[in-house]
Structure formats: structure tokens, C-alpha cells
């Protein structure tokens, strides 16, 4: 997709006004998601950490740890500023490699439940804006998406998750969900393992094919559909009984999550390359994970079913 300069929106016509509108939405979404997860856990509250980096901006990190339901969750807002985008953000766009002032704003979350039957969930919504010196207006684009990573998968969960993702996309075109689902299946893939990280969802980058108002509305639709997509799945399984075998398999699968975040994840690379706040960047990691040499799931087991049935991209709806 060719990046285009922002034009034709009389209500938001400059660099300074794009940022506050998106910031207000993301901060409110952060508060809504934290409150919803606190209600589900009922034992713990999010710790809120407002931070400011001397050179590159600031944000609000919200972490819930050692809850009865949630072993760790992080719902983080960041607003990064700089004079040149890091390589992870410009690898596909040589026109953005020059030193141009930029702002990058985003909300990123991950939930690592304690119960192995409740899936890991991830969402990211972001806006990047580059200020140009002339009157062409800023260059901007949105990115993000959400995806689900179960240890023990259920077909009804996969169907509900993707059905809700499609509902978020449908007002913006009948092909939007199909394209962004395909992107998600391709992106969340561990090449060195030759397996998907989870059952996917939607993933998008370089969203500026519509005017700013429509692109922003799309991001809001995705954000607003996150809780309806995840909370019913969480409630369906949070009271399921589990034992040491399930916890060990959960730790093993969390290892795959760590591998993806450290090797492939663009958000992690962007944070590290932009001199971001390391404590906030690494809140996406699970509190416990394991790696076992040459481990094999037993024939006919639920553990084997995960890789044989669910970790292959397919049409869930």
C-alpha cells in the first residue's frame, strides 16, 4: 500500500489536532478494559504507572499481577516522539527513512490467565504521524489488531472470536475481515517452528486507504469489539478445573509466545529501537514459561489436538 499525505478532512487539518483525538479514545479504552478485567478477576486491581521518558515521550502502564483468575495482564498506553522513525517502522517504506519528526501513539495489551483453559489474548492499536516541513500535511497511518492464543482450544470459542472480529470490520467493506484475517494468519506464525502462534484474529498495518475520519472510526470499531470478543470466552472457561498437567502444558505453550515476541514482534522491536521504557515493553511476557527438549504430546490427547486441529489457519465462520 502506498502511504499518502493526509488531505480533505476539514475538521482535522493539522499535525497538532490529529494526536489529541486518538489519545482521548485510547486512554478511555484502556480504562474500560482495565475495569472489565478487574470485575472478572475480583481479587486484584491494576497498578497504574504514569511514566515520562526524558527523550522519547511517556505513557501509562497498567499491570495486574497474581490475581485469582489473571496471572498477569498489561494494558499499556504509550506516546512516543522522536526525530526519526526506527528501522522496524520504516523497513518497507524508504520514503520514511529520512529524519522527520514523528509521533507514535498506541494501546497494547496482553492477558495471561492462570487457568490453562482460558486463552491468552493480545490487542494492539497504534497511530504513527510524520510531520512534513511544507504544507502537504502530515503522513499518517494506523495499525494493530487482536488475536487469540489458546492452550486448550474449543471450536465455539474460535467461531465467536472470528465472528466478532468480522462484525468490527464489516461496516468498512465486505473484504476487510478476510484480508485482515489473512494478514493475521501470516504474521502470527513462528517460521522456525512451522506453526501458528494461536487461532488468529485480525491484523493490519498501513491503514490510510480511507480519509482520516473513516480510518479512525475503523480503529475505534476494532477497540470497541475487543471486550465483546474476549469476555464471553473468559467467562466460559474461568471456573474449569485443571491440574498440574494442564499447568505444565500452559507453561510450555507460553514458551512459544515468548519466542514470537522476542524474535518477530514488530511492537517489541519498535520499543527497543526507539529507546522505549523496557519495563513497559516486556510486560507482555508471561510470568512463567518453560521449554522442554523434544517434548511430544500423547496420541489422542487434548494437547496434541491443539497443534493438529487448531494451529492451522482455517475459516472459522
N, C-alpha and C positions, 0 to 999 in steps of 0.2 A: 504494500500500500504506500502511495506517495503522501508524505506529510505536506499539509497545506497551511498557510498562514490563516489565522482567524479573521473572518470577514462577515459582513452582512448581519451582524447582531447589534442593533442599535441600543439595546438595554444593557449590554456588557461590551464596552468597546475599548477597554484598555487593560494593560497588564495588572494594574492595581485592583481592579474590580473583579477579575476572574477568581482570584485567590479566596477572598472572604466568603463568597457564596458556597464554595466547595468545603471550606474549612468548617463552616457552621453545620453543614449536613453531616460531615464525617464525625465531628465531635458529638453531635446528638445521637448518631447511630452507635457510636462507642458506648455512650451512657445507656442506651436502650438495651444493647446486647449484654453489657455487664449486669444490669438489673435482672434481665431474664435468666441468666445463668446462675446468679445468686439465689433466685427463687427456686430453681431446680435443685440446687445443692443444699440449701437451707442451713448449712453449718458454718460456712465461711463467707467472707466478703472480699471483694477485690481490694488490694492495696493500690492506691493511686500515687504515682510518682511523676510529678511535673519536673521536667529537666530542660536545661539550656546548655547547648554546646558553644564554647567560646567562638568557634569559627564557622560552624555549619548549620546553626538553627536550633530547634528544640522540639519538644513534643510532650505527650502524656502517655506513660506506660502504666497499664493496669494488669496486675497479676493476681490470680487466685491460686493458692497452693495448699496441698494437703487437705482438701475437702473430703467429705464423706463420699461424694459422687465424682468430683473432679480432682484428679491428682495434680494437674497443673493446667491452667488456662492463661493465655496472654491476649489482651485486646489492646493494641498499641496504635496510637496516633503519632505521626511524625511530620514535621515541616522543615525540609532541608533546603538550604540556599547555598549557592556557590557561583564560581566564575566559569566553570567548565564541567560538563557532564562527564562522569566516569566512563571507562570503556564498556562496562556491562550495559550501559544505556544507549551507546552510540555505535555498537558493532555493526548494526545493519544500516546505519544512516550516516554516511560520510559527510553530509551537509551539516551535521550537528556536532562534528568533532572539533570545530574551532572554539576558541574561548569566548563563549557567550553567556552572560548572566542567566542563571536558571533558578527555578524553584520546583521542588518535588514534594508533593504532599500525599500522604496515604494513610489508610487504616488497614492494619494487618492483624489477623487473629488466628490462633490455633487452640484447640481444646484437646487435651489428653485425658480422657476419662479413666477412672480407677477400674470400673467394671469392664472386662475384656469384650463383653457383648455390645457395648456402646462404642460406636466408631469414632476415630479421630476425625476432626473436621478442621478445615482451613479456608480462610477467605482473605482476599486482598483487593483493595480498591485504591487506585492512585491516579494522580494528575501530574503531568510534567509540563512546565511552561518555560519557554525560552524567550527572553526579551531581545527584540531586534532594535538596532540603532536608528532605523529610519521609520517611516510612517506606515509600513506594511502591516503592523500589528504583530502580536506575539505568535510564535509557533507553539502549538499545544497538542497534547493527546492524552487520552485516558487509557488505563489498562486495569487488569485484575481478573476476578472470577472466584468461584468457590468449588471445592472438591471434597470428596468423602473417602476416608481410608479405614475400612473395617478390618478387624482381625477375624471375627466370625460374621460372615455376611448372610443377609437374608434378601430374597428376591423382592419382597414387598417394600423393603427399605430402598433398594435400588430404583424401583419404579417410582416411588414417592419422590425421592430426591431429584430424579431427572424430570419428572412431570412438573415439579415446582420450578426447576431451572427453566424449563420451556415456557412456563407461564410468565416468568420475568422477561423473557426475550420476545415473545410473540407480538406485543404491540409495536415492535420496531422492524418487523418483517418476518415472513414465514421461514426464511432460510437462515435467520440469525442463530437460533438454537443449534441447528445442525452444523453450521460452520464452527461455532464456538465449542460445541461438544467435541468435534473432530480435533480442534486445537488442543483441548484439554487432554484427550487421549494421547496425543502426540507428545505433549510437553511433560506430563507426569509419568514418564517412562524411564526406568532405570536401564540404560543401554547395557551396562556391564553385567546386569542380572538377567536381561532379556525378559523383564516382566513389568507390568504396570504397578504404580505405587498403590492405587486403590481402584475404585469404580468410577472415577472421573467426576464430571460435572460440566462446568463451562469455564473457558479460559480465553482471554482476549488481550490484545495489545494494539497500540497504534489506532485507537478508536477516535477518529475525527472525520469519518466519512459523512456525517451529518453536520448541521450547524451546531454551535456550542450548546444552545438550549436543549436540543434533542439528545446530544451525546451525554450531557449532564443528567437528563431525565433517565436515560438508559442506566447509568451508573446508580442512580437512586433506586430504580426498579430492582436491580440486582441486590443492592444492600437491603432493601425492604423485604425481599423474599428469603433472606438468609434464615431468619428465625422460623418462619413457617416451614422451611425445608428441613431444618435440623431438630427443632424441639420435639416434634412428634416421634421421631426416631429415638431420640434420647429417652423419652418417657416410656416408649415401648419396651426398652431393654434394661433400664437402670435398676430394676429390682430383681433381675435374673440372678440365680445362684451360680457361683463359679468357685473353682478350687485352684490348687497350686498349678495344675497342668495348664489351665487357661491363662493364668498369670505369666507363666513361663513363655507360653506361645505369644502372648501380648508383647512381652519384652523383646522377643525375637523379631516380631514384625516391626516394632518400634525402631529396631536397628536399621531396617530398610528406610524408614522415614528420615533418620539421621543421615544416612548415606546420600539420599536425594538432596537434602537441604545443604549439605556441605560441598557436594560436587556439582550440582546442576542449578540450584535455585537462583534465579536472577535477583530476587529481592535481597537475599543474603549477600550476594556478590556486590550489589549496588551499595548496601550499607557499609560493607568493609572498604570498598574502593572510594567511597565518599567521606571516609573518616567518621563514620557514624558511631553512635553510642553502643558499644559492644554488649553491654548488659541487656539492652532492649533487643538488639539483633538476635541474640541467642536464646531469648525466651521461648522461641518456637521449638526448642529441643525438649524431648520428654525427660522427666525426672529420673527414669530408669530405662535402660535398654540393654540388650545382650546380643552377642554374636557367638554362634556355636559352629564348630568346624564340621562341615559335611553333614549337617542335620537333615534328616529325611522324615517327612510325615508318614504316619502309618497308613497302609492301604485302607480305603473306605472311611477315613476319619474326617471330622469337620475341618481339621487343619489342612488336610490335603484338598478338600473341596474348595477352599479359598482360592488356591492357585489354579486348580483345574477348571473351575466353573466361573469364578468371578473376576479374576485378574486378567481377563482377556477383553479388550474393547468390544462392545456389542450394543445393540439397540435395546434399551430398557423399556421404552414406551412405544 
